Structures are given as structure tokens and as C-alpha cells.
Amino acid sequence: RRTALHACDPANSLRPAQRLGLQIPRRPPAPPAAAGSAKPAPSTQSGVAMAAGKQDVAQKKPVLLFDVMDTIVYDPFFKEMPAFFGMTFKELLAAKHPTAWVEFECNRITEEQLLGTFFADGRKVDGKALRAMMTSTYRYLDGMEELLARLHSEGYEMHALSNYPVWWQIIEDKLKLSKYLRWTFVSCTGPMEGVRKPSPEAYTRVIDHLGLTPSQLLFIDDREVNTAAAEAAGVPSIRFTGAKELQAALAAKAGVVLQV
């Protein structure tokens, strides 16, 4: 997920959402106004409506877009994966296939194909043991589950915006991120299939799918290249460095003040 290749050819995609029967939720429509709601007197209705409109704009909560790996969930790619293969991280980078992981993230190859091409020299990979290692190391970063729970309880709409393969389902099975956010934008499936951050198309797909203006969104990611690309697309962004720092940045940048 750390290479410079960002976009894949959607024409070659395997469509795991269709294969697995998954559905990517769209934002629900606003509920209708209650019948019989009181209206202001005709002489003041226009002024009241304008004031209410301004208040609604001022109080509108941003829709939060979260990167997952090393923003919400610990990423074992840098430490545990090299150790699994008996290598240093530098040695792993030199030995792995230059594009196989990116192709896996974009759903151009299956897990079986990844395991057969993971290393450039074609050596075999024990897929069952690798999955077990990854599963055992996925965990919430310190303070992040609590922060997500508080944001969710205060009514913030949240979506994942992640470069990751079908193994996102392992994370969901173990950590249940869907208690707090929707797995709407993942590079291997759904509206973002075949596209990776920081490609500008990743952000335009998000904007188009949600039907919102960029200013109505707020993106959080640990990689500066991704937040810079989001800002270039007009999406306000915060670079993640920790849960405590994120809470302060949410308040400073978007007025997100959480109740104690």
C-alpha cells in the first residue's frame, strides 16, 4: 500500500463486491418533515426561514472520511510482515514483486495469485500462516476506538477511505469497525474499485458518490501525500499523528467538539 502506483485498470477488476454479495451503502435520504409542523406568521416567515437556514449551515456536521491502516488500525506491513519472512523491512522491499500488492489492492489479482507472485523470484508463500499473522496483529491504535465511538454517538457520519485488498474483511471480522463507520470507499471494491489514493480520481469518486461538495467533507490520513491530494481536490484534511492530536485538530479545523 506504500508504492507510488495509484490507479489500476477497472476493466480488469474482479468485482469482489458482486462475488461476495456485499453492498456498499449510499447515504440515506433525509426524513420528511413532520406533518402539521407550526409555521411562523406570514409577516415574519421569510426572515425566520433565512435565519434557520444560516443556523443549519453553521451547525452542519462534516462527513468524516477515515484512512484505516495506521490511522485507525495498526498496520503490520512494516514490522511483523518482514519478521514473518525472516527479513528486514529493507530486504522485504527489495525481494517482493514490484506491483503484485498494488494489483491485489485494486482487485486485479486474487489472493491466490498474490501468493504466487508476492516475491519477484516466485518463491512460495504460506498463505494460511500469513493471514493468521496479519489477523493476530490487527488492532485499534491507542485511543482510536474510543474516539470513533464518541464521534458516532454524537451523530457524525463516517466512511472508510482506504487503499486495501479484500483483507479489509479480516479487519472487520476482528475489530468490527462497522459499529462506527461504513466501509464505503476501499480500493478493491465498491465505488472506489481500481483506484488508490493519492490519485485525484479517488477523491472525485467519493465526492460524486456522496453527492456532497468537497467542503462538506473532512479527510483524516496518516500520509501527507494523501492529505495533500485531498486538499488539492478541495477536501479539508487532517494528517493523523495520534488520537489525542486528532481530537484537537478536529476541534480546530472543523469545530468538532466532543462532549466529555
Buried (B, 14 or more C-beta within 10 A) or exposed (E): BEBEBBBBEEEEBBBBBEEEEBEBEEBEEEEEEEEEEEEEEEEEEEEEEEEEEEEEEEEEBBBBBBBBBBBBBBBBBEEBBBEBBEBEEEEBEEBBBEBBBBBBBBBBBBBEBBBBBBBEEEEEBEBEEBBEBBBEBBBBBEBBBEBBEBBBEEEBBBBBBBBBBBBBBBBBEBBEBEEBBBBBBBBBBBBBBBBBBBBBBBBBBBBEBBEBEBEBBBBBBBBEEBBBBBBEBEBBBBBBEEBEEBBEBBEEEBEBEEEE
